[in-house]
Amino acid sequence: MKITLRQLQVFLEVARADSVSRAAERLSMSQSAVSSALGELERQFDTLLFDRVGRVLRLNTLGEQVLPQVADLLDRSQAIEDALAGRAGYGRLRIGATLTIGNYLATLLVARFLQNHPDSRVDLKVHNTASIIERLAAFELDLGLIEGTCSHPDLAVETWVADELAVFCAPTHPLASRTALSLDDLQDVEWIVREAGSGTRATFEQAFRRVPYSPRVRLSLEHTEAIKRAVEFGLGVGCLSRLALRDAFRRGSLVPLAVPGLDLQRSFQFVWHRQKYQSAGMREFLALCRAMTSGARRSDEIDIPFVP
């Protein structure tokens, strides 16, 4: 067999990084060694896997065709190596979570997973939905936990648990004492919302598509806690997942606003590449997620236990 696993590892990392230098850093190799391994792989079959544009390498059609198979083969070879070495854990699991899930659920899930399987390793990346989808498509992540929808043709999506956004304000806001608001009541409201590319922002914008005016977005922020603080300071009205607002509503530092005319329903989703090998670690983590949320009708009803 002409191909070595090392050559395939080099190919995969260069594909992920679009750069020999960044791939070399990730593999703890010299740039010349990475270039040599990639060049030898291409010379063996008298073909090219990348288009070279200056120092940037982009997968060509053949490279895109073999990338899923290479990622799958390397995952399986790692599982074989772990089994032969007698490792009790599930190896390394790379999980991506969007901000609401990452801040309020994923860290707890990872902690529970590692308590149950102490010989395993988990890399948790927290980004917005667009970034998680991009990394899953490039095989940089094994599993994604996202908010809202995903329409990428290469990714499989499974509904996890229902979620709902809530409109909210500070207790001192003029709308705080209203029992219910019409859409007209929101026409002059200044909004503090998540950034474009986030699942929360997409759900917010979708809810306003049938409204005869556009919401007045005063401030876009990347973090839910920053939005909550801005609303508490009276800068405007916010819209976030009820899961992120549960404690603030209980304390009374923020007040929910009922807006029957807005559809703010969505779901949390599991996402992975259709051609991704589902390792035993992935299956175990998914089972843990499902078990944790099995009795909840909505994300803010999840019984989140204390982790010592």
Legacy VTK file of the C-alpha trace (Angstrom):
# vtk DataFile Version 3.0
C-alpha trace
ASCII
DATASET POLYDATA
POINTS 308 float
0.000 0.000 0.000
1.543 3.294 -1.120
-0.313 5.603 1.267
0.811 6.111 4.866
-1.372 7.351 7.715
1.109 10.173 8.263
0.599 11.394 4.707
-3.138 11.328 5.239
-2.816 13.239 8.539
-0.794 15.898 6.732
-3.343 16.109 3.914
-6.217 16.465 6.405
-4.563 19.205 8.467
-3.515 21.191 5.389
-7.100 20.923 4.114
-8.421 22.221 7.440
-5.895 25.030 7.739
-5.558 26.067 4.046
-1.907 26.567 4.928
1.246 24.454 5.237
2.594 26.613 8.075
-0.569 26.352 10.195
-0.789 22.611 9.512
2.832 22.227 10.600
2.059 23.964 13.901
-0.909 21.678 14.573
1.112 18.552 13.745
4.271 19.698 15.581
6.241 19.225 12.359
8.488 21.489 10.342
7.005 23.219 7.310
9.465 21.411 5.052
8.382 18.025 6.475
4.705 18.847 5.861
5.422 20.056 2.313
7.481 16.947 1.659
4.798 14.551 2.904
2.057 16.285 0.920
4.207 16.481 -2.202
5.104 12.799 -1.973
1.412 11.849 -1.655
0.577 13.809 -4.803
3.615 12.515 -6.737
2.788 8.897 -5.925
-0.434 9.233 -7.893
0.706 11.932 -10.327
-2.129 14.209 -9.300
-2.843 17.371 -7.329
-5.173 17.651 -4.333
-4.949 21.430 -3.855
-5.043 24.591 -5.906
-2.091 26.795 -4.963
-2.867 30.525 -4.683
0.241 32.141 -3.262
0.744 30.590 0.164
-2.891 29.538 0.403
-3.867 25.987 -0.510
-7.469 25.284 -1.448
-8.866 21.797 -1.992
-9.576 21.072 -5.642
-12.379 18.779 -6.816
-10.394 15.589 -6.205
-9.265 16.814 -2.786
-12.870 17.556 -1.784
-13.875 14.102 -3.013
-11.358 12.192 -0.867
-11.475 14.439 2.229
-14.456 12.671 3.901
-12.875 9.268 3.310
-9.557 10.403 4.750
-11.217 11.874 7.855
-13.228 8.684 8.330
-10.174 6.428 7.904
-8.110 8.402 10.414
-10.920 8.344 12.982
-11.250 4.593 12.615
-7.502 4.053 12.817
-7.417 6.071 16.050
-10.187 3.900 17.483
-8.198 0.769 16.546
-5.049 2.183 18.150
-6.928 3.015 21.364
-8.381 -0.499 21.511
-5.015 -2.184 20.889
-3.363 0.016 23.511
-6.019 -0.988 26.044
-7.190 2.574 26.626
-10.362 2.541 28.702
-11.714 5.887 27.513
-13.117 7.034 24.184
-10.074 8.978 23.009
-10.546 12.590 21.936
-13.975 14.035 21.177
-14.198 17.417 19.433
-17.481 19.152 20.206
-18.734 22.503 18.974
-21.534 24.325 20.786
-23.303 27.572 20.062
-23.199 30.220 22.779
-26.466 29.552 24.586
-25.866 25.804 24.656
-22.169 26.244 25.359
-22.690 28.590 28.297
-25.634 26.852 29.949
-25.572 23.168 28.969
-22.450 21.970 27.179
-19.959 22.540 29.994
-22.170 20.524 32.335
-22.513 17.742 29.767
-18.769 17.619 29.165
-18.104 17.532 32.908
-20.546 14.644 33.353
-19.054 12.795 30.370
-15.524 13.112 31.751
-16.681 12.050 35.217
-18.127 8.894 33.662
-15.137 8.345 31.354
-12.045 9.900 32.994
-9.633 8.475 30.404
-11.365 10.350 27.581
-10.535 13.842 26.293
-12.941 16.514 25.097
-12.181 19.674 23.143
-15.142 22.055 23.461
-15.323 24.993 21.058
-18.005 27.649 21.653
-18.895 29.803 18.629
-21.987 31.022 16.798
-24.044 28.739 14.571
-22.419 29.779 11.278
-18.941 29.041 12.625
-19.929 25.652 14.075
-21.509 24.599 10.756
-18.405 25.681 8.838
-16.113 23.665 11.125
-18.317 20.578 10.959
-18.306 20.729 7.158
-14.488 20.869 7.217
-14.262 17.873 9.599
-12.690 20.092 12.274
-15.382 18.997 14.746
-16.961 15.628 15.434
-20.303 16.885 16.740
-22.175 20.176 16.902
-24.814 21.314 19.381
-26.549 24.262 17.744
-29.547 26.561 18.107
-31.979 27.002 15.259
-31.675 25.490 11.795
-28.946 24.061 9.576
-29.430 23.562 5.837
-25.883 22.555 4.857
-26.240 19.633 2.403
-23.277 17.698 3.859
-24.506 17.790 7.453
-27.023 15.547 9.209
-29.354 17.219 11.705
-31.310 15.673 14.581
-33.711 17.631 16.782
-32.647 17.554 20.417
-34.937 19.650 22.630
-37.425 22.486 22.081
-36.359 26.032 22.894
-38.068 29.414 22.902
-36.754 32.956 22.824
-38.222 35.500 25.215
-38.531 39.251 24.827
-37.381 40.956 28.022
-36.517 44.282 29.602
-35.310 45.846 32.827
-37.862 46.146 35.691
-37.701 49.944 35.330
-38.494 49.928 31.605
-41.848 51.538 30.653
-43.045 48.241 29.129
-42.253 46.150 32.222
-45.689 46.592 33.768
-47.632 45.599 30.629
-49.336 42.197 30.724
-49.198 41.706 26.942
-47.813 43.654 24.003
-49.010 43.979 20.442
-46.616 44.198 17.506
-47.441 47.897 17.251
-46.158 48.356 20.811
-42.722 47.205 19.632
-42.424 49.521 16.636
-40.363 52.160 18.467
-38.472 49.759 20.730
-34.680 49.784 20.563
-33.309 46.235 20.561
-30.163 44.698 22.016
-29.622 41.423 20.130
-27.092 38.767 19.133
-24.777 39.218 16.162
-25.522 38.145 12.583
-24.610 34.495 12.042
-25.974 33.347 15.387
-28.978 31.039 15.630
-30.636 33.413 18.088
-30.375 36.332 15.663
-31.767 34.186 12.839
-34.813 33.202 14.935
-35.329 36.834 15.961
-35.229 38.031 12.338
-37.482 35.200 11.183
-40.112 36.242 13.752
-40.197 39.757 12.280
-40.431 38.762 8.616
-44.213 39.048 8.576
-44.234 42.254 10.613
-44.820 45.411 8.524
-41.715 47.144 9.927
-38.117 46.248 10.693
-36.981 46.115 14.325
-34.709 48.969 15.380
-31.491 47.215 16.417
-29.501 49.566 18.619
-26.725 47.184 19.599
-25.486 43.761 18.419
-23.362 41.740 20.825
-21.703 38.313 20.635
-22.365 37.195 24.191
-25.636 36.571 26.009
-24.348 37.900 29.324
-23.341 41.186 27.688
-26.840 41.537 26.224
-28.421 40.876 29.615
-26.225 43.515 31.266
-27.010 46.075 28.546
-30.740 45.500 29.008
-30.399 45.719 32.801
-28.708 49.101 32.310
-31.771 50.313 30.387
-30.226 50.490 26.907
-33.135 48.677 25.269
-35.174 45.504 25.024
-33.558 42.100 24.455
-34.488 38.739 22.948
-32.693 35.589 24.100
-33.360 31.950 24.905
-35.437 31.365 28.021
-32.665 29.014 29.134
-30.219 31.933 29.281
-32.768 34.092 31.130
-34.073 31.576 33.673
-32.007 32.767 36.647
-32.465 36.470 35.825
-36.254 36.038 35.671
-36.209 34.241 39.036
-34.151 37.023 40.618
-36.298 39.731 39.056
-33.299 41.547 37.565
-34.967 41.129 34.154
-38.668 40.943 33.255
-40.240 38.802 30.493
-42.568 40.561 28.057
-45.460 38.637 26.529
-45.751 39.254 22.776
-48.362 36.808 21.385
-47.807 38.050 17.820
-44.183 36.872 17.639
-43.306 33.247 16.923
-40.074 32.693 18.822
-40.116 28.889 18.879
-37.081 26.904 17.749
-35.124 23.767 18.663
-31.662 22.809 19.798
-30.108 20.419 17.285
-27.400 17.772 17.054
-25.362 18.165 13.860
-22.578 16.069 12.338
-21.101 15.421 8.909
-23.034 12.790 6.970
-19.798 11.003 6.074
-18.334 11.266 9.570
-17.569 8.030 11.366
-19.678 7.954 14.529
-17.247 6.729 17.157
-18.311 5.050 20.389
-17.466 8.334 22.159
-19.855 10.284 19.930
-22.631 7.781 20.526
-22.042 7.848 24.283
-22.061 11.662 24.408
-25.272 11.836 22.364
-26.910 9.331 24.692
-25.873 11.467 27.674
-27.391 14.582 26.076
-30.672 12.818 25.357
-30.867 11.354 28.871
-30.256 14.743 30.495
-33.122 16.407 28.603
-35.549 13.462 28.369
-38.118 14.893 30.793
-38.069 18.492 29.587
-40.635 19.944 27.212
-38.431 23.008 26.682
-34.821 23.945 27.375
-35.561 26.136 30.402
-37.327 23.186 32.050
-34.199 21.002 31.995
-33.253 19.844 35.447
-29.666 21.046 35.678
-28.029 19.289 38.628
-25.175 20.622 40.686
-21.774 19.325 39.564
-19.368 19.045 42.540
LINES 1 309
308 0 1 2 3 4 5 6 7 8 9 10 11 12 13 14 15 16 17 18 19 20 21 22 23 24 25 26 27 28 29 30 31 32 33 34 35 36 37 38 39 40 41 42 43 44 45 46 47 48 49 50 51 52 53 54 55 56 57 58 59 60 61 62 63 64 65 66 67 68 69 70 71 72 73 74 75 76 77 78 79 80 81 82 83 84 85 86 87 88 89 90 91 92 93 94 95 96 97 98 99 100 101 102 103 104 105 106 107 108 109 110 111 112 113 114 115 116 117 118 119 120 121 122 123 124 125 126 127 128 129 130 131 132 133 134 135 136 137 138 139 140 141 142 143 144 145 146 147 148 149 150 151 152 153 154 155 156 157 158 159 160 161 162 163 164 165 166 167 168 169 170 171 172 173 174 175 176 177 178 179 180 181 182 183 184 185 186 187 188 189 190 191 192 193 194 195 196 197 198 199 200 201 202 203 204 205 206 207 208 209 210 211 212 213 214 215 216 217 218 219 220 221 222 223 224 225 226 227 228 229 230 231 232 233 234 235 236 237 238 239 240 241 242 243 244 245 246 247 248 249 250 251 252 253 254 255 256 257 258 259 260 261 262 263 264 265 266 267 268 269 270 271 272 273 274 275 276 277 278 279 280 281 282 283 284 285 286 287 288 289 290 291 292 293 294 295 296 297 298 299 300 301 302 303 304 305 306 307
